[in-house]
Amino acid sequence: MYQALGESIEVLAVFQKGKIRPLSFKWKSRVYKISRVTSHWSAPVGKYKWHHFGIVDKDDNFFEICYDEERCSWNIKQTWKEG
């Protein structure tokens, strides 16, 4: 089931050598462990960027999360959950 969102989330990520690697995120009081990053793209927003990540959790649910450089914050943009 596809669901468009736009909610703030907490993300555990590694910022190293100019790259971002999300490891897990907390959404609606639940922690999701990221199994793999399927895609990453950036979109310029003024002088900053939004970094989008297509990710899959351990239950094979797909999520798109986004890091906003200007606000140093994360959002969940959409999800596709099996079942």
N, C-alpha and C positions, 0 to 999 in steps of 0.2 A: 504494500500500500504506500503510495507516494504522499508526502506531506510537505508543503511549503511552510517554512518557519521564518525566523528572524529574531531569535531569542539569544540573550547573553548566556555564555557558558564559561566555565573554568576549564583551562587546558594545562596539562603538564607537557611541556615541550622543551626540546634542546635547541638553543640558538648557538651555532658554532660555525665559524669560518664563513659567515655570510649566508648560511642556510638555516632553515627552520625545519625541525622534525617533531611533529606532534606524537606523543606517546599514549596519552589517555585524556579523556575529558569527563566532566561532571555536568549532567543535564537532568533537571527535575529530581534532584537528590539521588541520582544513580550514577555510578562511575562506569564508563565504557572503556575497555582496553582496546587500543587500536592494533589490529593484526597486520594491516598493510595500508600503505598510501598508494592509491591507484592512479592519482593524477595531482599535479600542482601547477597552478598558473597564477600570474599576477596581473592586476588591473590598476593603472594609474588613477589616482584620485587627487587632483591638484598636485602638490609637490610630494605627496606620499603615495604609498601603494596599499592595496588590499591583496593579501595572499590567500588564495583559495586552495583547499585541499579536498580531494575526493578520498574518502577513507572507508575501510571496512572493519567492523568489530569482530570479536571472536565468534559471534553467532551469525556471521555473514550478512549483517545489516549494513546498508550503505548510508553514508552521511556526507554532506558537504559542509565543511567548517571554514571559517574565514578569520584571518588575523588582520586587524586594522592598525597599521603602523602609527598613524597620527594619535590615536587614542590608547594605543597599547592594550587593545581589548580583543576578545574573541567572540564570535557569534556562530550559531548553527543556522545554516541557510535552508537546508532541506534534508529529508531523510526518505529512504525506501526500506521498509521493514517487511521481511517475509512473514507470511501467515495471515 
